Amino acid sequence: LEEGVAKMRGRVVGHMNADHPGSLLAYARYYAGMADAASATMTDCTAKGFELDVVKKDGSVVKKVLIPFDPPLERAADLRKVSVQMHFSA
């Protein structure tokens, strides 16, 4: 699983940052409980979840916020499906 996600890491991180900043912000607010998040940037993607750097409304930055996959990944191929489900849950 980790190897499969590692192969997609660069593409996923680039795509999410370029095309889905609203989803990243929703993940930070909902899954990390950061109601004061102003923006979020994905810095990593592992078999455990997305790692974000989150800028709060006061301008401070919280680095390496782990957003665990919900539900956990069973296969690397499930990453897109799970991330979309998480977006709609958030």
Protein Blocks (a to p, Z undefined) as FASTA:
>chain_A
ZZmmmmmmmmmmmmmmmmmmmmmmmmmmmmnopakbfbdcdfbdcfkbccdddddfkopa
cehiacddddddfbfklmmmmmmmmmmmZZ
